[in-house]
Amino acid sequence: MASITEVSDASSPRSLDAVSAAWLTARLQAHGVDAEVASFRPEGLGEVHGLLAELQRLHLAYGRGDGPKSLIIKFWAASEQNREVGLRFGVYRRELLFYRDAAAATGMALPVVYAAEIDDDDAFVLLMEDLGHLRTGDQVAGCSVTDAEACMDELVKLHSTYWNSVDGPEFDFAPHVNGPVNGDPLCQAAEACWPLMLEKIGHAVPAEMQTAGPSIVAAFAAMQAHLGTAPITLIHSDFRLDNLMLGTRPEDPKVVTLDWQGALRGRGIQDVAFFLSQNLEVELRRANERALVERWRTGLAAHGIDAGTADEVWADYRRAVLYCWLYPIVIAGSLDATSERGTQMTVAMVARSAAAILDLDCLSLLPEFG
């Protein structure tokens, strides 16, 4: 992997217009690809991926030899508003350091990374394998129960690898969920974004959630404090369908996880709650979520990890579902959706999260965080 803390090659790009065939050739050859890129054609992926980043598919033509037909390249967000959010939370450096320091041990299916380079101001480039032959996850459309089961299994791989083992300096790239980098800033963002969310998409927020909104926002810090207590593991924290690629053939991995900008140290149940409460269509979640939560719990048990009884894990799941209301608030209130699909995704997150909170009577938990 190319240097991740400093860039000595003046040809390294920080935007699409600075990408050259020579740079692509050098990065491929560094990974054993005996070929020379003659030209490339970009294809924007903004409609599907990337609120905090710009992603492009590069279709490659070779002057000598042969290599990947296409690659994915990632830069910081083109939208200045979204880029500032990314910089405020240090998400660009976080993702690149995940690939350097933690990715190999997870056992998860991840893309091959050909370049991961970043400057002191966090301008970066990430050059990755193109997984376009897989199905692109679609948070607006949701997924099947089979796909959701595969996602629970993939989270088991991540959480079991680092269960109560994230205290070393190699995990400094991942803030604690309730630490100074993530905790207070995210709570402050939720407080500021709550009225903005109502202004933008209040029609998607049930009346009961609108009434309870200020009390929930006031309790987020206490919820974070709970999610920051043992057992702690490495979590993705943005484990949603738009960040996943799903297998199409028996030989494919069932799930490949992308976009590690939000990696944190916290309770693994947060990833489970975020995925199930905001990615599944409401009726599908209602019919299957208890079994899916249990699949995660028993998956951990198969790795020798006692996450608690079924009732204890379910109780913690409800707490995490309530906390995950924070994310649609911040996304709806602070980010430029950049497209009609981005707006649809935000509305889906809000509507599904609110429905899960009400279905599971999570508002009754607020006195616990009073």
Contacts in CASP RR format, 6 or more apart in sequence:
PFRMAT RR
TARGET T0000
AUTHOR 0000-0000-0000
METHOD contacts of the structure
MODEL  1
MASITEVSDASSPRSLDAVSAAWLTARLQAHGVDAEVASFRPEGLGEVHG
LLAELQRLHLAYGRGDGPKSLIIKFWAASEQNREVGLRFGVYRRELLFYR
DAAAATGMALPVVYAAEIDDDDAFVLLMEDLGHLRTGDQVAGCSVTDAEA
CMDELVKLHSTYWNSVDGPEFDFAPHVNGPVNGDPLCQAAEACWPLMLEK
IGHAVPAEMQTAGPSIVAAFAAMQAHLGTAPITLIHSDFRLDNLMLGTRP
EDPKVVTLDWQGALRGRGIQDVAFFLSQNLEVELRRANERALVERWRTGL
AAHGIDAGTADEVWADYRRAVLYCWLYPIVIAGSLDATSERGTQMTVAMV
ARSAAAILDLDCLSLLPEFG
1 99 0 8 1.000
1 100 0 8 1.000
1 113 0 8 1.000
1 115 0 8 1.000
1 116 0 8 1.000
2 27 0 8 1.000
2 30 0 8 1.000
2 114 0 8 1.000
2 115 0 8 1.000
2 116 0 8 1.000
2 117 0 8 1.000
3 117 0 8 1.000
4 96 0 8 1.000
4 97 0 8 1.000
4 99 0 8 1.000
4 100 0 8 1.000
4 116 0 8 1.000
4 117 0 8 1.000
4 118 0 8 1.000
5 118 0 8 1.000
7 117 0 8 1.000
7 118 0 8 1.000
7 119 0 8 1.000
9 23 0 8 1.000
9 26 0 8 1.000
11 20 0 8 1.000
11 22 0 8 1.000
11 23 0 8 1.000
11 26 0 8 1.000
12 23 0 8 1.000
12 115 0 8 1.000
12 117 0 8 1.000
12 125 0 8 1.000
13 19 0 8 1.000
13 20 0 8 1.000
13 23 0 8 1.000
13 75 0 8 1.000
13 125 0 8 1.000
14 75 0 8 1.000
14 76 0 8 1.000
14 119 0 8 1.000
14 123 0 8 1.000
14 124 0 8 1.000
14 125 0 8 1.000
15 75 0 8 1.000
16 42 0 8 1.000
16 54 0 8 1.000
16 56 0 8 1.000
16 73 0 8 1.000
16 75 0 8 1.000
19 40 0 8 1.000
19 42 0 8 1.000
19 58 0 8 1.000
19 73 0 8 1.000
21 36 0 8 1.000
21 37 0 8 1.000
21 38 0 8 1.000
21 39 0 8 1.000
21 40 0 8 1.000
22 37 0 8 1.000
24 37 0 8 1.000
24 40 0 8 1.000
24 58 0 8 1.000
24 60 0 8 1.000
24 71 0 8 1.000
24 127 0 8 1.000
25 35 0 8 1.000
25 36 0 8 1.000
25 37 0 8 1.000
27 114 0 8 1.000
27 115 0 8 1.000
27 127 0 8 1.000
28 35 0 8 1.000
28 37 0 8 1.000
28 67 0 8 1.000
28 68 0 8 1.000
28 114 0 8 1.000
29 35 0 8 1.000
30 114 0 8 1.000
31 112 0 8 1.000
31 114 0 8 1.000
33 67 0 8 1.000
33 68 0 8 1.000
34 65 0 8 1.000
35 62 0 8 1.000
35 63 0 8 1.000
35 64 0 8 1.000
35 65 0 8 1.000
35 66 0 8 1.000
35 67 0 8 1.000
36 62 0 8 1.000
36 63 0 8 1.000
36 64 0 8 1.000
36 65 0 8 1.000
37 60 0 8 1.000
37 61 0 8 1.000
37 62 0 8 1.000
37 63 0 8 1.000
38 61 0 8 1.000
38 62 0 8 1.000
38 63 0 8 1.000
39 60 0 8 1.000
39 61 0 8 1.000
40 58 0 8 1.000
40 59 0 8 1.000
40 60 0 8 1.000
40 61 0 8 1.000
41 58 0 8 1.000
41 59 0 8 1.000
41 61 0 8 1.000
42 56 0 8 1.000
42 57 0 8 1.000
42 58 0 8 1.000
42 59 0 8 1.000
43 56 0 8 1.000
43 57 0 8 1.000
43 58 0 8 1.000
43 59 0 8 1.000
44 55 0 8 1.000
44 56 0 8 1.000
44 57 0 8 1.000
45 55 0 8 1.000
45 56 0 8 1.000
45 57 0 8 1.000
45 72 0 8 1.000
46 54 0 8 1.000
46 55 0 8 1.000
46 338 0 8 1.000
46 339 0 8 1.000
47 339 0 8 1.000
47 341 0 8 1.000
48 136 0 8 1.000
48 138 0 8 1.000
48 242 0 8 1.000
48 341 0 8 1.000
49 55 0 8 1.000
49 242 0 8 1.000
49 243 0 8 1.000
49 258 0 8 1.000
49 259 0 8 1.000
50 77 0 8 1.000
50 242 0 8 1.000
50 259 0 8 1.000
51 77 0 8 1.000
51 82 0 8 1.000
51 331 0 8 1.000
51 335 0 8 1.000
51 337 0 8 1.000
51 338 0 8 1.000
51 342 0 8 1.000
52 76 0 8 1.000
52 77 0 8 1.000
52 82 0 8 1.000
52 83 0 8 1.000
52 85 0 8 1.000
52 86 0 8 1.000
52 91 0 8 1.000
52 261 0 8 1.000
52 335 0 8 1.000
53 74 0 8 1.000
53 75 0 8 1.000
53 76 0 8 1.000
53 77 0 8 1.000
53 92 0 8 1.000
53 259 0 8 1.000
53 261 0 8 1.000
54 74 0 8 1.000
54 75 0 8 1.000
54 76 0 8 1.000
54 77 0 8 1.000
54 78 0 8 1.000
55 72 0 8 1.000
55 73 0 8 1.000
55 74 0 8 1.000
56 72 0 8 1.000
56 73 0 8 1.000
57 70 0 8 1.000
57 71 0 8 1.000
57 72 0 8 1.000
57 130 0 8 1.000
57 132 0 8 1.000
58 70 0 8 1.000
58 71 0 8 1.000
58 72 0 8 1.000
58 73 0 8 1.000
59 69 0 8 1.000
59 70 0 8 1.000
60 67 0 8 1.000
60 68 0 8 1.000
60 69 0 8 1.000
60 70 0 8 1.000
60 71 0 8 1.000
68 129 0 8 1.000
68 130 0 8 1.000
69 130 0 8 1.000
70 130 0 8 1.000
70 132 0 8 1.000
71 114 0 8 1.000
71 127 0 8 1.000
71 128 0 8 1.000
71 129 0 8 1.000
71 130 0 8 1.000
72 111 0 8 1.000
72 127 0 8 1.000
72 128 0 8 1.000
72 129 0 8 1.000
72 130 0 8 1.000
72 131 0 8 1.000
73 125 0 8 1.000
73 126 0 8 1.000
73 127 0 8 1.000
73 128 0 8 1.000
74 124 0 8 1.000
74 125 0 8 1.000
74 126 0 8 1.000
74 127 0 8 1.000
74 128 0 8 1.000
75 123 0 8 1.000
75 124 0 8 1.000
75 125 0 8 1.000
75 126 0 8 1.000
76 83 0 8 1.000
76 86 0 8 1.000
76 87 0 8 1.000
76 92 0 8 1.000
76 122 0 8 1.000
76 123 0 8 1.000
76 124 0 8 1.000
77 83 0 8 1.000
77 86 0 8 1.000
79 336 0 8 1.000
79 338 0 8 1.000
81 334 0 8 1.000
81 335 0 8 1.000
81 336 0 8 1.000
82 335 0 8 1.000
82 336 0 8 1.000
82 338 0 8 1.000
85 334 0 8 1.000
85 335 0 8 1.000
86 92 0 8 1.000
86 261 0 8 1.000
87 122 0 8 1.000
88 185 0 8 1.000
89 181 0 8 1.000
89 182 0 8 1.000
89 185 0 8 1.000
89 186 0 8 1.000
89 262 0 8 1.000
90 122 0 8 1.000
90 181 0 8 1.000
91 261 0 8 1.000
91 262 0 8 1.000
92 118 0 8 1.000
92 122 0 8 1.000
92 124 0 8 1.000
92 261 0 8 1.000
93 118 0 8 1.000
93 122 0 8 1.000
93 124 0 8 1.000
93 173 0 8 1.000
94 173 0 8 1.000
94 174 0 8 1.000
94 175 0 8 1.000
94 260 0 8 1.000
94 261 0 8 1.000
94 262 0 8 1.000
94 263 0 8 1.000
95 126 0 8 1.000
95 259 0 8 1.000
95 260 0 8 1.000
95 261 0 8 1.000
95 262 0 8 1.000
95 263 0 8 1.000
96 116 0 8 1.000
96 117 0 8 1.000
96 118 0 8 1.000
96 124 0 8 1.000
96 126 0 8 1.000
97 173 0 8 1.000
98 173 0 8 1.000
98 174 0 8 1.000
98 260 0 8 1.000
98 263 0 8 1.000
99 110 0 8 1.000
99 113 0 8 1.000
99 116 0 8 1.000
99 126 0 8 1.000
99 260 0 8 1.000
100 116 0 8 1.000
101 170 0 8 1.000
101 171 0 8 1.000
101 173 0 8 1.000
102 162 0 8 1.000
102 170 0 8 1.000
102 171 0 8 1.000
102 173 0 8 1.000
102 174 0 8 1.000
102 234 0 8 1.000
102 263 0 8 1.000
103 110 0 8 1.000
103 113 0 8 1.000
103 260 0 8 1.000
105 161 0 8 1.000
105 162 0 8 1.000
106 157 0 8 1.000
106 158 0 8 1.000
106 161 0 8 1.000
106 162 0 8 1.000
106 234 0 8 1.000
107 157 0 8 1.000
107 158 0 8 1.000
107 161 0 8 1.000
108 154 0 8 1.000
108 157 0 8 1.000
108 158 0 8 1.000
108 257 0 8 1.000
109 154 0 8 1.000
109 253 0 8 1.000
109 254 0 8 1.000
109 255 0 8 1.000
109 256 0 8 1.000
109 257 0 8 1.000
110 256 0 8 1.000
110 257 0 8 1.000
111 128 0 8 1.000
111 129 0 8 1.000
111 131 0 8 1.000
111 256 0 8 1.000
111 258 0 8 1.000
112 128 0 8 1.000
112 129 0 8 1.000
113 126 0 8 1.000
113 127 0 8 1.000
113 128 0 8 1.000
113 129 0 8 1.000
114 127 0 8 1.000
114 128 0 8 1.000
114 129 0 8 1.000
115 125 0 8 1.000
115 126 0 8 1.000
115 127 0 8 1.000
116 124 0 8 1.000
116 125 0 8 1.000
116 126 0 8 1.000
116 127 0 8 1.000
117 124 0 8 1.000
117 125 0 8 1.000
118 124 0 8 1.000
118 125 0 8 1.000
131 245 0 8 1.000
131 256 0 8 1.000
132 245 0 8 1.000
133 248 0 8 1.000
133 252 0 8 1.000
134 245 0 8 1.000
134 246 0 8 1.000
134 247 0 8 1.000
134 248 0 8 1.000
134 252 0 8 1.000
134 253 0 8 1.000
134 256 0 8 1.000
135 245 0 8 1.000
135 246 0 8 1.000
135 247 0 8 1.000
135 248 0 8 1.000
136 242 0 8 1.000
136 245 0 8 1.000
136 246 0 8 1.000
137 143 0 8 1.000
137 241 0 8 1.000
137 242 0 8 1.000
137 244 0 8 1.000
137 245 0 8 1.000
137 246 0 8 1.000
138 241 0 8 1.000
138 242 0 8 1.000
139 240 0 8 1.000
139 241 0 8 1.000
139 242 0 8 1.000
139 278 0 8 1.000
139 279 0 8 1.000
139 345 0 8 1.000
139 348 0 8 1.000
139 349 0 8 1.000
140 341 0 8 1.000
140 344 0 8 1.000
140 345 0 8 1.000
140 348 0 8 1.000
141 241 0 8 1.000
142 241 0 8 1.000
142 279 0 8 1.000
142 280 0 8 1.000
142 281 0 8 1.000
142 284 0 8 1.000
143 151 0 8 1.000
143 241 0 8 1.000
143 246 0 8 1.000
143 279 0 8 1.000
143 280 0 8 1.000
145 284 0 8 1.000
145 288 0 8 1.000
145 292 0 8 1.000
147 246 0 8 1.000
147 254 0 8 1.000
147 255 0 8 1.000
148 275 0 8 1.000
148 276 0 8 1.000
148 279 0 8 1.000
148 280 0 8 1.000
148 284 0 8 1.000
148 288 0 8 1.000
148 292 0 8 1.000
149 292 0 8 1.000
149 295 0 8 1.000
150 246 0 8 1.000
150 254 0 8 1.000
150 255 0 8 1.000
151 239 0 8 1.000
151 244 0 8 1.000
151 255 0 8 1.000
151 275 0 8 1.000
152 272 0 8 1.000
152 292 0 8 1.000
152 295 0 8 1.000
152 296 0 8 1.000
152 299 0 8 1.000
153 254 0 8 1.000
153 255 0 8 1.000
153 295 0 8 1.000
153 299 0 8 1.000
154 254 0 8 1.000
154 255 0 8 1.000
154 257 0 8 1.000
155 236 0 8 1.000
155 239 0 8 1.000
155 268 0 8 1.000
155 271 0 8 1.000
155 272 0 8 1.000
155 275 0 8 1.000
155 296 0 8 1.000
156 296 0 8 1.000
156 299 0 8 1.000
156 300 0 8 1.000
156 302 0 8 1.000
156 303 0 8 1.000
158 233 0 8 1.000
158 234 0 8 1.000
158 235 0 8 1.000
158 236 0 8 1.000
158 257 0 8 1.000
158 271 0 8 1.000
159 233 0 8 1.000
159 234 0 8 1.000
159 235 0 8 1.000
159 268 0 8 1.000
159 271 0 8 1.000
159 300 0 8 1.000
159 305 0 8 1.000
160 233 0 8 1.000
160 299 0 8 1.000
160 300 0 8 1.000
160 303 0 8 1.000
160 304 0 8 1.000
160 305 0 8 1.000
161 233 0 8 1.000
161 234 0 8 1.000
162 171 0 8 1.000
162 233 0 8 1.000
162 234 0 8 1.000
163 231 0 8 1.000
163 233 0 8 1.000
163 300 0 8 1.000
163 303 0 8 1.000
163 305 0 8 1.000
164 230 0 8 1.000
164 231 0 8 1.000
164 232 0 8 1.000
164 233 0 8 1.000
165 233 0 8 1.000
166 174 0 8 1.000
166 232 0 8 1.000
166 233 0 8 1.000
166 234 0 8 1.000
166 265 0 8 1.000
171 234 0 8 1.000
171 265 0 8 1.000
173 263 0 8 1.000
174 234 0 8 1.000
174 263 0 8 1.000
174 264 0 8 1.000
174 265 0 8 1.000
175 181 0 8 1.000
175 182 0 8 1.000
175 183 0 8 1.000
175 264 0 8 1.000
175 265 0 8 1.000
176 182 0 8 1.000
176 183 0 8 1.000
176 228 0 8 1.000
176 232 0 8 1.000
176 264 0 8 1.000
176 265 0 8 1.000
176 266 0 8 1.000
177 183 0 8 1.000
177 224 0 8 1.000
177 227 0 8 1.000
177 228 0 8 1.000
177 235 0 8 1.000
177 237 0 8 1.000
177 264 0 8 1.000
177 265 0 8 1.000
177 266 0 8 1.000
177 267 0 8 1.000
177 270 0 8 1.000
178 221 0 8 1.000
178 224 0 8 1.000
178 225 0 8 1.000
178 227 0 8 1.000
178 228 0 8 1.000
179 224 0 8 1.000
182 224 0 8 1.000
182 264 0 8 1.000
183 221 0 8 1.000
183 224 0 8 1.000
184 221 0 8 1.000
186 220 0 8 1.000
186 224 0 8 1.000
186 326 0 8 1.000
186 330 0 8 1.000
187 217 0 8 1.000
187 220 0 8 1.000
187 221 0 8 1.000
187 224 0 8 1.000
187 326 0 8 1.000
189 330 0 8 1.000
189 334 0 8 1.000
190 217 0 8 1.000
190 220 0 8 1.000
190 326 0 8 1.000
190 329 0 8 1.000
190 330 0 8 1.000
191 217 0 8 1.000
192 334 0 8 1.000
193 329 0 8 1.000
193 330 0 8 1.000
193 332 0 8 1.000
193 333 0 8 1.000
193 334 0 8 1.000
194 213 0 8 1.000
194 214 0 8 1.000
194 217 0 8 1.000
194 329 0 8 1.000
196 332 0 8 1.000
196 333 0 8 1.000
196 334 0 8 1.000
197 205 0 8 1.000
197 328 0 8 1.000
197 329 0 8 1.000
197 332 0 8 1.000
197 333 0 8 1.000
197 350 0 8 1.000
198 205 0 8 1.000
198 210 0 8 1.000
200 332 0 8 1.000
200 333 0 8 1.000
201 332 0 8 1.000
201 343 0 8 1.000
201 346 0 8 1.000
201 347 0 8 1.000
201 350 0 8 1.000
202 210 0 8 1.000
202 350 0 8 1.000
204 347 0 8 1.000
204 350 0 8 1.000
204 351 0 8 1.000
204 354 0 8 1.000
205 350 0 8 1.000
205 354 0 8 1.000
206 354 0 8 1.000
206 355 0 8 1.000
206 358 0 8 1.000
208 358 0 8 1.000
208 363 0 8 1.000
209 216 0 8 1.000
209 325 0 8 1.000
209 354 0 8 1.000
209 357 0 8 1.000
209 358 0 8 1.000
212 363 0 8 1.000
212 366 0 8 1.000
215 366 0 8 1.000
216 322 0 8 1.000
216 325 0 8 1.000
216 363 0 8 1.000
216 366 0 8 1.000
217 329 0 8 1.000
218 370 0 8 1.000
219 366 0 8 1.000
219 369 0 8 1.000
219 370 0 8 1.000
220 323 0 8 1.000
220 326 0 8 1.000
222 369 0 8 1.000
222 370 0 8 1.000
223 319 0 8 1.000
223 322 0 8 1.000
223 323 0 8 1.000
223 369 0 8 1.000
224 323 0 8 1.000
226 267 0 8 1.000
226 319 0 8 1.000
226 369 0 8 1.000
227 266 0 8 1.000
227 267 0 8 1.000
227 269 0 8 1.000
227 270 0 8 1.000
227 319 0 8 1.000
227 320 0 8 1.000
227 323 0 8 1.000
228 265 0 8 1.000
228 266 0 8 1.000
228 267 0 8 1.000
229 267 0 8 1.000
231 267 0 8 1.000
231 268 0 8 1.000
231 307 0 8 1.000
232 265 0 8 1.000
232 266 0 8 1.000
232 267 0 8 1.000
233 265 0 8 1.000
233 266 0 8 1.000
233 267 0 8 1.000
233 268 0 8 1.000
234 263 0 8 1.000
234 264 0 8 1.000
234 265 0 8 1.000
234 266 0 8 1.000
235 263 0 8 1.000
235 264 0 8 1.000
235 265 0 8 1.000
235 266 0 8 1.000
235 267 0 8 1.000
235 268 0 8 1.000
235 270 0 8 1.000
235 271 0 8 1.000
236 243 0 8 1.000
236 257 0 8 1.000
236 260 0 8 1.000
236 262 0 8 1.000
236 263 0 8 1.000
236 271 0 8 1.000
237 262 0 8 1.000
237 263 0 8 1.000
237 264 0 8 1.000
237 270 0 8 1.000
237 271 0 8 1.000
237 274 0 8 1.000
238 259 0 8 1.000
238 261 0 8 1.000
238 262 0 8 1.000
238 274 0 8 1.000
239 257 0 8 1.000
239 271 0 8 1.000
239 274 0 8 1.000
239 275 0 8 1.000
240 274 0 8 1.000
240 275 0 8 1.000
240 278 0 8 1.000
240 279 0 8 1.000
241 279 0 8 1.000
242 345 0 8 1.000
243 257 0 8 1.000
243 258 0 8 1.000
243 259 0 8 1.000
244 255 0 8 1.000
244 256 0 8 1.000
244 257 0 8 1.000
244 258 0 8 1.000
245 255 0 8 1.000
245 256 0 8 1.000
245 258 0 8 1.000
246 254 0 8 1.000
246 255 0 8 1.000
246 256 0 8 1.000
247 253 0 8 1.000
247 254 0 8 1.000
247 255 0 8 1.000
247 256 0 8 1.000
267 316 0 8 1.000
267 320 0 8 1.000
269 296 0 8 1.000
269 307 0 8 1.000
269 313 0 8 1.000
269 316 0 8 1.000
269 317 0 8 1.000
269 319 0 8 1.000
269 320 0 8 1.000
270 320 0 8 1.000
270 323 0 8 1.000
270 324 0 8 1.000
272 292 0 8 1.000
272 293 0 8 1.000
272 296 0 8 1.000
272 317 0 8 1.000
272 320 0 8 1.000
273 317 0 8 1.000
273 320 0 8 1.000
273 321 0 8 1.000
273 323 0 8 1.000
273 324 0 8 1.000
274 320 0 8 1.000
274 324 0 8 1.000
274 327 0 8 1.000
276 285 0 8 1.000
276 289 0 8 1.000
276 292 0 8 1.000
276 293 0 8 1.000
276 321 0 8 1.000
276 356 0 8 1.000
277 285 0 8 1.000
277 321 0 8 1.000
277 324 0 8 1.000
277 352 0 8 1.000
277 353 0 8 1.000
277 356 0 8 1.000
277 357 0 8 1.000
278 324 0 8 1.000
278 327 0 8 1.000
278 328 0 8 1.000
278 348 0 8 1.000
278 349 0 8 1.000
278 352 0 8 1.000
278 353 0 8 1.000
278 356 0 8 1.000
279 352 0 8 1.000
280 288 0 8 1.000
280 289 0 8 1.000
280 352 0 8 1.000
281 352 0 8 1.000
282 351 0 8 1.000
282 352 0 8 1.000
282 355 0 8 1.000
282 356 0 8 1.000
282 359 0 8 1.000
285 352 0 8 1.000
285 356 0 8 1.000
286 359 0 8 1.000
289 356 0 8 1.000
290 314 0 8 1.000
293 313 0 8 1.000
293 314 0 8 1.000
293 317 0 8 1.000
294 310 0 8 1.000
294 313 0 8 1.000
296 307 0 8 1.000
296 313 0 8 1.000
297 307 0 8 1.000
297 308 0 8 1.000
297 310 0 8 1.000
297 313 0 8 1.000
300 306 0 8 1.000
300 307 0 8 1.000
301 307 0 8 1.000
307 313 0 8 1.000
318 360 0 8 1.000
318 361 0 8 1.000
318 362 0 8 1.000
318 365 0 8 1.000
319 362 0 8 1.000
319 365 0 8 1.000
319 368 0 8 1.000
321 353 0 8 1.000
321 356 0 8 1.000
321 357 0 8 1.000
321 360 0 8 1.000
321 362 0 8 1.000
322 357 0 8 1.000
322 362 0 8 1.000
322 363 0 8 1.000
322 365 0 8 1.000
322 366 0 8 1.000
324 353 0 8 1.000
325 353 0 8 1.000
325 354 0 8 1.000
325 357 0 8 1.000
327 349 0 8 1.000
327 353 0 8 1.000
328 346 0 8 1.000
328 349 0 8 1.000
328 350 0 8 1.000
328 353 0 8 1.000
331 346 0 8 1.000
331 349 0 8 1.000
332 346 0 8 1.000
332 349 0 8 1.000
332 350 0 8 1.000
337 343 0 8 1.000
337 345 0 8 1.000
337 346 0 8 1.000
356 362 0 8 1.000
357 363 0 8 1.000
END
